[in-house]
Amino acid sequence: MATRDSRKIELRCPACGSVGEVEVSEDDRRMVPRIGRFGLLKVPDGFEVRTRGATIGTTRFECVRCGVLTERSGTRTDSDWVGDRQ
């Protein structure tokens, strides 16, 4: 049975030091097209999506205050997500 994998990823602005957690999810079903597997559940206050990608690895966030692209941290690398696999 397919499941929806979800996790929180910490965002940090390298310019001002603001931090927040974005919640993302991805469907692990192989038969679902890559587009549609990845979902943003919650973007924290003070951050916004600059570029929405098909996966977390291709999605870019920015600090609203500074307009600078954020840095990320998490327990797994972006390539661990289903949509990032070849």
C-alpha positions as CSV (number, residue, x, y, z in Angstrom):
1,M,0.0,0.0,0.0
2,A,1.4,3.4,-0.9
3,T,2.0,6.0,1.7
4,R,2.5,9.7,1.7
5,D,5.9,10.5,3.2
6,S,6.1,13.9,5.0
7,R,8.7,15.7,6.9
8,K,9.8,19.1,8.1
9,I,12.9,20.9,6.8
10,E,14.5,23.8,8.5
11,L,15.1,26.9,6.5
12,R,17.7,29.5,7.4
13,C,18.4,32.8,5.9
14,P,22.2,33.2,5.5
15,A,21.9,37.0,5.6
16,C,19.7,37.8,8.6
17,G,19.7,34.4,10.4
18,S,15.8,34.0,10.4
19,V,14.8,30.3,10.8
20,G,11.6,28.4,10.1
21,E,10.3,24.9,9.2
22,V,8.7,24.1,5.9
23,E,6.4,21.0,5.9
24,V,6.6,18.9,2.7
25,S,5.2,15.6,1.5
26,E,5.7,13.2,-1.3
27,D,3.8,10.2,-2.6
28,D,5.9,7.0,-2.8
29,R,3.7,5.4,-5.5
30,R,5.8,4.6,-8.6
31,M,2.9,4.8,-11.0
32,V,2.1,8.4,-10.1
33,P,3.8,10.8,-12.5
34,R,6.6,12.8,-11.0
35,I,4.5,16.0,-11.3
36,G,2.0,15.7,-8.5
37,R,4.0,13.6,-6.1
38,F,5.5,16.5,-4.2
39,G,3.5,18.8,-2.0
40,L,4.1,21.8,0.2
41,L,2.0,21.5,3.3
42,K,3.1,24.6,5.2
43,V,5.6,27.5,4.5
44,P,6.6,29.3,7.6
45,D,6.0,33.0,8.2
46,G,8.8,35.1,6.9
47,F,9.6,32.8,4.0
48,E,8.1,32.2,0.6
49,V,8.5,30.0,-2.4
50,R,10.8,31.6,-5.0
51,T,10.6,28.7,-7.5
52,R,8.3,25.8,-7.2
53,G,9.9,22.6,-8.5
54,A,8.6,19.1,-9.0
55,T,10.6,17.9,-6.0
56,I,12.0,19.4,-2.8
57,G,15.5,19.4,-4.4
58,T,14.3,21.7,-7.2
59,T,12.1,24.0,-5.0
60,R,13.7,27.2,-3.8
61,F,12.7,29.3,-0.8
62,E,13.6,32.9,0.1
63,C,13.5,35.1,3.1
64,V,10.8,37.7,2.8
65,R,12.8,40.2,4.8
66,C,16.0,40.0,2.9
67,G,15.0,38.4,-0.5
68,V,17.9,36.0,-0.1
69,L,17.7,32.3,-1.0
70,T,17.6,30.1,2.1
71,E,19.8,27.3,3.2
72,R,18.3,24.0,4.4
73,S,18.9,21.3,6.9
74,G,17.2,18.0,7.6
75,T,17.8,14.5,8.7
76,R,17.9,13.2,5.1
77,T,19.4,14.7,1.9
78,D,17.2,15.9,-0.9
79,S,18.1,12.9,-3.0
80,D,16.4,10.6,-0.5
81,W,13.1,11.8,-1.7
82,V,11.2,9.5,-4.2
83,G,10.9,12.3,-6.8
84,D,14.6,12.9,-6.9
85,R,15.5,9.3,-7.7
86,Q,16.3,8.4,-11.3
